[in-house]
Amino acid sequence: MEATAEPMLYRKLLLWEESWESGEEEEEIAEPLVLGPWKPQDSSGKKVGARPGAWAQLVAALLLLAVGFSLAVWQLHTRAGATETSGSGAPPPSGHSHRPGVYHHGAIISPAAPCSDLGRELLVAGGNVVDAGVGAALCLAVVHPHATGLGAMFWGLFHNSSSGNSTALTSGPAQTLAPGLGLPSALPTLRLLHTRFGRLPWPRLLVGPTTLAQEGFLVDTPLARALAAQGTEGLCPLLCHTDGTPLGPGARATNPKLAAVLRRAALAPTPDFAEDALLSLLARDLGLERPSAEPMPTLEPALQLTSAQGILFTTPSPSAGPELLALLEAALQSRGLSPAPCPPPLHANETPVSSVLATVDSSGSVLLLIASLNSSFGSGRLSPSTGVLLSNLVDKSAVSTWACPLILRGSPDGTEDDVLGLVASGTPAVARVTIQALLSHLAGSQTQAQHQHQHQHQNQQGPTEASSVCGQGTLLRVAAHAEHAHVSSVPSGCCPFQGF
């Protein structure tokens, strides 16, 4: 029988010493783990190697060590047998099976398989949804430079199941580094979130992204498609072959300069120290003086709307959160749970380019993250000293169209305190598409609750899923239901997910 997972507390734990950052940890790890030749002695200095009692104690210690090692291997084997991955249908040891996207403990969904894998690794290592989400976001900054990066702005929404509170994350107002170039704010924004709610040490979260940047990653279809549409001007040699043509799917790309920035960020004693070092390098590349503007990320209580279906949370301004709640309140008053017709496609000069991810655990903690460079590849300006692509999100940019995460705590039938998270991207109509998905979910859940006594197994299959996002953009959906974590996307299969 599978062990019951303990509730996960979201608070900062001091799991490392200051001396680690000075390199003492590496020296300690580098010491040999195999004992060298030695001669046991007693306190008087006499050799005791021939004493039968001492040898018996040594043999007993070795036997205990062997037993402990065997138990550890067995535990790892058992955990591996219970692990589910996307598309896995093998029944867990508890004797019941789950459809893909349903997990006993936690899960993550993102646009890139390596980043979903990294998020799962952090969850298995004892991290919480904030650790997994921040680590995956830093990974996406490496492998999806067309949509996000250290030059991007971030918005987030975190629901803490331990306290019942929801917190909004913003990068603050868009600021200008130089004409047409936005001020980078990703590192201080993500570290602020992690410092407040993360569990693993900050350097642990940067190991995977740094390795990918240094040793290379495979160009996936979304990045290859963006490169083919954008061209390579300003992006070579980072994303080009030696003849100047763009890298295609499956080609390997490296970004050692970005790896160096991430490595410094991992060891920086404060977020300001890492950001100052990055801005100094950027200013040198651009021929500017040290910029006077500084990132101003914030954590503040989420906006909320109480309804018959539960409590809805979203991000405050600057974001589309206030617009979302106003539209949703009007929709619930006028139509109840009946979804409106799909909104007509909005004709914009340029569809917003963004990157979204979501993490959830079975206790109901959820993190939704959105990042944007504004346009595809942002400004198209690559900093040679840092490997960072700068955004074109500057003063007075219309940033509200990109940020519209939504969390619902509660259930229509009132029997369970379910949690649902929705985050959409790739369309100017994010707010309307999110509302459409929420109303579809609520209507389906209400119907399911009415027939639950006839179909008890549906309770284990999880909440109903929105079948479309009106053909506009991408929607990520996570939920905690019946002590399980659920992840899915629309269109189905667009975004890899992982869990355990």
C-alpha positions, 0 to 999 in steps of 0.5 A: 500500500502506498504511503500517504504523503504528508502535507507540504509546508510552504515556508523558507527553510535554511538548508544550507550554510553560507560556507557553501557559496565559497566553494567549501562544499565542492572541496568536501564532495571531492574527497574520496568516499572509499576508505584508504589503508589504515591501522586501527589503534586504541587511545593509547596508540597501540595497534588493535587490529588483532583484537577479536572484539574489534573485528567483530564490531567492524564486521557488524558495522559493515553488515548494518551498512549493507542492510541499510544500502539494500533498504535504500535500493529497495525504496528507490526501486519501489518509488520508481515503480510507482512513478507515472510519466506522461502517457503512462498507464501502468497501475501503481502499487496501490492497485488502481490505475490513472489516466495520463496526467493524474498523479498521487503527489505532484505534477508540472506542465510546460511547453518544453519536455526538458523543463517539465522533466526538471520540474519533476526532478525538483519535486522528487528531490523534496521541493514544492510547487514553487521550487519546481515552477521556478526551476522550470521557468529558468530552464525555459529561459534557456531552451525557449529564447523566442518566448522567455528568458532572463530579459523577460517580465514575469507574472505569477499566481501562487495558491498555498494550500497550507494557509489557504492564501493566494499571492500574486507575483509581478515584475513591476512596471515595464522599464526602459534599459535603452531605446526599444530595450526593456529592463531585464527583471527575471532573476530578481522576480523569480528569486523573490518568489523562491525566497518567500515560498521555496523549500530547496536551496536557490543554487539547486534550482539553477543546476539544471538550467546552467547545465543545459546552457553550458552543455547544450540542448536540442532545438524543439519544434516551437523554437525551430518554427519561431526561428524559421519565421523570424530569421537569424538577424541578431541571433547568430551564432547562438541559434545559427549554423556556421553558414548563417542558416537557422537551427532546425529541429533536433540541432544542438544549441549552446549558450555558455555566456548565459551559463556563466550568468546563471552560475553567478546568480546561483552563488550571489549572496543577494538578488541585487548582487546578481542583477547588478552584475548582469546590468553592468555587462549589458551596459558595457555591451550597449555602450551605456552608463550603469542604468539608474532604473532597477527592477521592482518585483512585488508579491502582494495578495491576489485579487479575489471574487467570491461566487457560489462556485468558490473563491476566484483569485487572479493577479492585480494591475499591471495585468489583465486580472482586474478585467478578467474578474469584471468580465467573469462577474458579469458572465456569472450574473447574466448566464450562470454556468452556461459558457458564452459563444467563443469570442471572435478572434481579435485582430491585433498588429502582433499576437503577444508571445509568451511562455506559460507553465503550471505546477500542482500538488495533491494537497491543492497548492498551485503555481501559475507562471507567465513570462513574455519578451513581448515580441518573438525573440523580444527586441532581437538584440542579443547581448554577447557578454551575457547570452541574454536576449533583451525584450522590447517591453518598455515604458507604457507597453500594453503588458496587461494582455499577457497576464491572466492566470486564474485559480478557483478554490472550491467546488460546485457541489460543496463536498470538497475543497478542490483547486483549479488553475488555468493559464492561457497564452498565444492570443490577445483574448486571453481573459475571454478565453480563460472565462470560456474555459472556466465556465465550461469546467463549472458546467461540466462539474455541476453535471458530474456532481448531479450524476455522481451517485450513478457513476462513483468512479468519475470522482477518481478520474478527476474534474471535467476538462475544457474541450477547447479554447475556442481555437485561440492560443494554448490553455494549461489546466491543473487541479487538485481533486480527490487527493490527486494532482491533475494536469492537462492542456488544450490543445491536447499534447501541446505541452509535455507534463510530468509528475510522481 
